[in-house]
Amino acid sequence: MNEPAAPPRLLLIHFFGPGVADENPSKELLGGKAHSLMTMTRAGLPVPPGFTITTQCCAEYYAS
């Protein structure tokens, strides 16, 4: 028998700050504000460190 495939892993939290940001942030995954903060971080602008909960996490929360 074939074993069922594991569900895709949810990336629930993304961190950003000096030296920490997604290489290609996704506006659909992060939302507009977090996308802008990560883009500014990658550009070297002074952004305080923080984190964002992904839109995928919110969708899973509302679905349950």
N, C-alpha and C positions, 0 to 999 in steps of 0.2 A: 504493500500500500504506500501511496505517496503521502508524505506529511504535508499538512497545509502550510502555505507560505506565511511567514511572519508579516504582520502589518507593518507599513512604513513607519520608521521611527519619527516621532514628533520632535521637532526642535522647538522647545517651548520658550526658552529665554535666550536672548542675544545681548551680549555686553558691548559697551563702547566706551571710549575714553582715549587719552593719550597713548598711542601705539596699539590700541585694541579696537578693531572695527572689521566688519565683513568686507572682503575684497570687492565684491559686487553686490551691494545691498539691494534687496528686492522690495520695491514699494508695496507690492501685493502681499508679501509675507510680513513685513514690518509695520505697515501703515505709513501714512504721510509724514507725521512728525518724526518718528524714529528713523525713517529713511533720510530725512533732511539732516538729523543730528549725526548719523553715521557718515553721510556724504561730507559734512563740514569737518568731522573728525579726520577723515581720510585726506582732506585738503589741507590739514595742518592748522585749522582754526582752533582757538581755545574753547573747547567744549568740556564741561565738567563730566567726570566719569558717571556712567549710569547703565541701566539695562532696560530692555523692553520685552514685553510678553508678546509673542507673535499673534497674528490674526488667526493662524491655524489653531493655536491654543484656545483662543476665545471661541472659535467655532466649535471645537470639541466640548468646551464647557457648556455652551448653549445647547448643543445637541444632547448632552446627557442631563 
